[in-house]
Amino acid sequence: MINTKTIAIGGLFAVIAALFQLMPTMFSEAFVFLTIFSALPIYIVSRIKPRAGVLSYFVAAMLTMFLSIHEGLFFLCTNGIVGISLGICSYYTKKKYIIWLLSSLMLTITLSIMNYGIGIPVFGTKIPGAMMIQIAIIFLFSMIYNILFYYFLRFIFNFLKRLKIY
């Protein structure tokens, strides 16, 4: 069961995640780098309560898709999946290598779906080499990205926890 406070935090953070993801749509493509921060609110809610994190993930995706299908898809397959996978894994285990591995597998799967299933090149261009080499490159990128992002998200989460924000 999810209590009212968690639902309210989840809803508020879903809106914040959607706003970060929509920055390039609302302002200009120059703000595309800010979309990475859309993972932060989803991570926080997922760390507090995984069920609420999943709900916030889908609410943020729907809100984003109302204004931009493109950004909504990117949220579902990139920033949102990073936030939710790191948050849920951190909730259930403190073993960093398990958190990194599971989150990197999730990101690799969603990036592969975008790259090979939908046809959107995830790095802006075709990845060289055979299919297994391409997936290995995507996984290596996912692993490095998730490790770096894990420390950033954990720092912000612990900072907010000390301030008793949630």
N, C-alpha and C positions, 0 to 999 in steps of 0.2 A: 504494500500500500504506500502511496506517495502522499505526504502531508501537504497542506495548503501552502506553507512557506516554500517548500521545494518546487511546487508547481509554479508559484509566482516568480521565483528566481529563474526557473527553467524558461518561462515565457519571456521574461525580460532579457535573459541572455540569448535566447533564440533571435529576438529582434536585433540585439547588438551584433550578433554573428551575421545576420542578413545585411545589416547596414555596412559592415566592413566588406562583405562580399560584393555589395552593389556600388562601392566607391567608383570603379571605372565607368559604370553605367550612369551614375548620377553626376559625376564631375567630368573626368576625361580619362583616357587610357594611361595618362601619366601617373595616375594613382593606383595602377594595377598591383604594385608591390604591397600595398596596404591590405590586399585581400588575404594575405597569409595570417593576419590577425583574427580572421573569422574562426580559426581553430580554437583560439583561447577561450571564448565563452562556452563552447561545446565541451572542451576539456574540463573546465571547472565544474559544470553541471554533472558531467559523467563521473568525475572524481567524488562528488558529493553523493550521487545516487545514479547508478548506471541506467536504470529504467527511465529516469527523468532525462538523462543525457540522450538516450535514443529518441525520446519524444521531442526534445529540443532540436536535435539534428534534423528530423523530418519537418518540423515546423519552420525552422530557418530555411530549409531547402524550398519548401512551398512558398514562403514569403518572397524569397529571391526569385523563384520562377515566375511569380506574378509580374515582375518587372523585366526580367531577362532570363529566358530559357537557357541561354549560353552560360551565364554566370551561375544559375541554379545547378546545371549539370556539372560545372567545374567544382562547385561547392560539394555536391554529393560524392564526387570521385577524387577530390584532392584534399582541400582544407578541412572539410567536415569530417572526412574519414580519418584524417590525422588526429583531429581533436577527439573524436569519439573513441578511436582505438587506443590512443595513449591514455585517455582518461579511464576507460573501463579496465584496461590492463593494469593501470596503476592502482585502481580500487581493489582488485583481486590479488595482486602480488606486489612485493617490493623488490623482486629480482629484476634488475635493470635489463639484463640480456634477454630475458623472456619478454619483457615489455617491448623492447626494441625489435626483437625478431617477429613477434606477432603483429605489431603495428606495421612493420616493413612489409610483411607478407600481404596484409590487407591493402596497403598502398600500392604494392606491385600489381596485385590483382585488378584494382580499380583503374590504375594507369594503363594496364594492358588492355582492359575493356575499352577504354577511350582510344588508345592507339590502334588496336587491331580490330575491335568490334565496331566502333563508331567511325573510325577513320580520322580522328583528330590527333595530329602528331603532338605527343606530350612535351617534347623538347623544341617544338617549333619547326623541326625538320625530321626527315627520315633517319632512323638510327642505323648506322652501318653494321654489316655482318649478318650472319645467319640468325634465325629466329631465337635460338637458345642464347646466343651472344647478346642479342638485343634485350631479352628478358633479364639476363644477368646484369646488364648495364642499368636497366630500370630498377632492379633489386638493390644494386650497389648504391645508386642514387637515393632510393627510398630509405636504406639503412642509415646513410650519412645524414639525410634530412631529418629522419625521426630521432636520431641520437641528439643532434643539435637542438631540435625543437623541444625534445623532452626536458632538457635542462632549462630552457627558457620558460616553458609552461609550468614546470615544477616550481621555479623561482617565484613566478607571479602568483601561483596558487598558495604557496607558503606565506608570501607577503600579505595577501588578502586574508589568510587564515589568522595571522598575527594581529591584523587590524580588526578582526571579528566582523568582516563585511558580510559574510553569509552565515 
